[in-house]
Amino acid sequence: MRPSLLAAHRQLLTTYEAARRAGVDSEALARVQRRWTNLQRRASDRPDATLDRYRDLQLQLLDLIEERRSTGNDW
């Protein structure tokens, strides 16, 4: 795996874990995880596109975290 993809993967993992800890809906996390898994399968064939999609997923997770925090539904 290219270093840039590996770094993006790690960043996505960190953001995913932050979303989990923030209490983001499990169904939303499952959708992200499915997309992520599909991207990983194609990473070697299309590394640049995969890198872009990893960034998209990270932004989606950050939006979900912000949404969760703004609703004030903390336990």
C-alpha positions in Angstrom: 0.0 0.0 0.0 1.3 3.5 -0.9 2.4 5.6 2.1 -0.2 8.2 1.3 -3.0 5.6 1.3 -1.7 4.1 4.5 -1.7 7.5 6.2 -5.2 8.2 4.9 -6.3 4.8 6.2 -4.9 5.6 9.7 -6.6 9.0 9.7 -9.9 7.4 8.7 -9.6 4.8 11.4 -8.9 7.5 14.0 -11.9 9.5 12.9 -14.1 6.4 12.8 -13.1 5.6 16.4 -13.9 9.2 17.4 -17.3 8.9 15.8 -17.9 5.7 17.7 -16.9 7.3 21.0 -19.1 10.3 20.2 -22.1 8.0 20.0 -22.7 8.3 16.3 -25.6 6.0 15.2 -24.5 2.5 14.6 -26.3 2.2 11.3 -24.5 5.3 10.0 -21.2 3.8 11.1 -22.1 0.5 9.4 -22.7 2.3 6.1 -19.4 4.0 6.4 -17.7 0.8 7.2 -19.2 -1.0 4.2 -18.0 1.8 1.9 -14.6 1.7 3.5 -14.3 -2.1 3.0 -15.3 -1.8 -0.6 -12.6 1.0 -1.1 -9.9 -1.2 0.5 -10.7 -3.9 -2.0 -10.0 -1.6 -4.9 -7.2 0.4 -3.4 -4.4 -1.3 -5.4 -6.2 -0.8 -8.7 -7.2 2.9 -8.2 -5.0 4.4 -5.4 -5.7 8.0 -6.3 -9.4 7.6 -6.4 -9.3 5.6 -3.2 -7.4 8.4 -1.5 -10.1 10.9 -2.6 -12.8 8.5 -1.3 -11.0 8.0 2.0 -11.1 11.8 2.5 -14.8 11.9 1.6 -15.5 9.3 4.2 -13.5 11.1 6.8 -15.4 14.3 6.1 -18.7 12.4 6.4 -17.6 11.0 9.7 -16.6 14.5 11.0 -20.1 15.7 9.9 -21.7 12.9 11.8 -19.7 13.7 14.9 -20.6 17.3 14.7 -24.3 16.4 14.2 -24.2 14.2 17.2 -22.6 16.8 19.4 -25.0 19.5 18.2 -28.1 17.5 19.2 -26.9 17.4 22.8 -27.9 13.8 23.2 -24.9 12.8 25.3 -25.5 10.0 27.8 
